[in-house]
Amino acid sequence: MTSGLTMQAATPDDAYEFVAPFRAPQGSPIRELFKYVGRPGMISFAGGYPSKDLFDRDGLAQALEAAYRSDPIACLQYGDTAGAPLLRRSLARLMAVRGVECSGDDILVTTGSQQGFDLLVRTLIAPGDTALIEEPAYPAAIQALRLAGATIVTMRTDSDGIDVDALADQLDTWGDAKRPKLLYTVPTFANPTGATLPRARREALVRLAARHRIVLVEDDPYGELRFAGTPVPPILALADACPGARDWVVYFGSLSKIVAPGLRIGWAVAPAPIARRMIVAKQTSDLCTSPLSQEAARHYLDSGSLELHLRSIVGAYRSRCDALLKALAHFAPEDIEFCAPQGGMFVWARLSAGRDAAEVLKRAIERNVMFVPGTAFFVRNPDVSSLRLSFAAPSEAEAFEGARRLASALA
Ligand SMILES: Cc1ncc(COP(=O)(O)O)c(C=O)c1O
């Protein structure tokens, strides 16, 4: 496990009697790769990081300054565990833009949406409880479920996301005895596949969750990064059309991909009984999300900067994605196949002839280009020939050069 700590311990690990999931913990395989990112000349398609060239540095500097000037004490003091009331109201307005009706009272501010999922898992999952997850899936969601001791059952997916008909059959055969407690999905521009679940499947999925009383987790950090195709409403927005369904959906939003992950601002919209318990869990986690960050985020949202910024990053991601896909088709037409995403940050690809992406990565790193082998996104039985390429960070010229180097690693 990469901890970032280098201190040598004299006492063996097993002296500490760690709880089961921490006895032989596996750190994030993606974070393991980051030791190569800083290498001079490296072109990285690996991280799900927003582009450093696209941060709205001036807008955020103004928001931080305005936050501090207008209420320094609010910035410096502890705040409400559920979040600063004014930011909660601003986030409710953002949810309205996404088609979800809610008030500030329905919003729980979290320290990144990752914390939100962790809090939810703590409130719902006991060791042995079943949780459904799409496969391939976001590794930190798999990790949170593993650490909670969940029995993780994967759902079949295709290029449009979860195969909801197959899931319905599976749930019917299981009956109530094996009923999963939670279902996790990134339905819009998924990490890692870039897939977007069509509206009809969303409607069927939310009906299914309500009928089987499964908490449906909609993780939506990428939804606003659409650069092609027609927008699809969040699952939470569609839940209102199905009586009782809203009680079974927990939505996670984040400013990480659309503003800056360093703010660590995420939020949850959850049914009140769940939200109340997540707040109790958050009290023992961090007491409150950084009030300085929250105030800055509020100023940023209320100033209208987000809309302007979104326009600029969505355009840039469109160009970067196009550049990468064209270059891959040009340099490696026989070696790699992929689906073009309509937004987000990721292209999911497959190497031809069942080649092992981890082996290719070693040669790619020698040529100063990186990606994430697909095995990182599977609970079990990984597809070794799959890989995830993020087009967010490299410029168009770098995407072109990176694809050329990748083709050379494949040759
Ligand atoms: C699907 C998904 N959910 C959540 C997160 C974490 O977001 P945050 O920075 O808000 O914790 C990420 C980050 O990569 C992600 O890809």
The ligand as a Gaussian input file, in Angstrom:
#p B3LYP/6-31G(d) Opt

LIG

0 1
 C      -16.909000       8.460000      -9.983000
 C      -16.196000       9.294000      -8.989000
 N      -16.791000       9.562000      -7.818000
 C      -16.183000      10.311000      -6.890000
 C      -14.922000      10.830000      -7.097000
 C      -14.266000      11.615000      -6.005000
 O      -14.661000      12.915000      -6.077000
 P      -14.365000      13.974000      -4.927000
 O      -13.119000      14.685000      -5.299000
 O      -15.580000      14.849000      -4.934000
 O      -14.237000      13.238000      -3.633000
 C      -14.259000      10.578000      -8.291000
 C      -12.896000      11.077000      -8.512000
 O      -12.156000      10.641000      -9.362000
 C      -14.923000       9.789000      -9.269000
 O      -14.361000       9.509000     -10.453000

